[in-house]
């Protein structure tokens, strides 16, 4: 696993949503690594989310193209994500 690849900050999901990545967590029993993040914007229910590290950096097919599931966009929340949270 290539952990240095993960940067804390804002990522965009291939479907359009923005997420603030907090870091990496390790499962205490299996040692599996997880990415810990929270969705930006208003959403009901639990906010802190984990996804297996390998799935976070996986690729998916979208519109007949292979794209990253999550793409790093930087340290600042994009204006579009701020507008979504105001809705």
Rosetta blueprint (number, residue, H / E / L):
1 X L
2 X L
3 X H
4 X H
5 X H
6 X L
7 X L
8 X L
9 X E
10 X E
11 X E
12 X E
13 X E
14 X L
15 X L
16 X L
17 X L
18 X E
19 X E
20 X E
21 X E
22 X E
23 X E
24 X E
25 X E
26 X E
27 X L
28 X L
29 X L
30 X L
31 X L
32 X L
33 X E
34 X E
35 X E
36 X E
37 X E
38 X E
39 X E
40 X L
41 X L
42 X L
43 X L
44 X L
45 X L
46 X L
47 X L
48 X E
49 X E
50 X E
51 X E
52 X E
53 X H
54 X H
55 X H
56 X H
57 X L
58 X L
59 X E
60 X E
61 X E
62 X E
63 X L
64 X L
65 X E
66 X E
67 X E
68 X E
69 X L
70 X E
71 X E
72 X E
73 X E
74 X E
75 X L
76 X L
77 X L
78 X L
79 X H
80 X H
81 X H
82 X H
83 X H
84 X H
85 X H
86 X H
87 X L
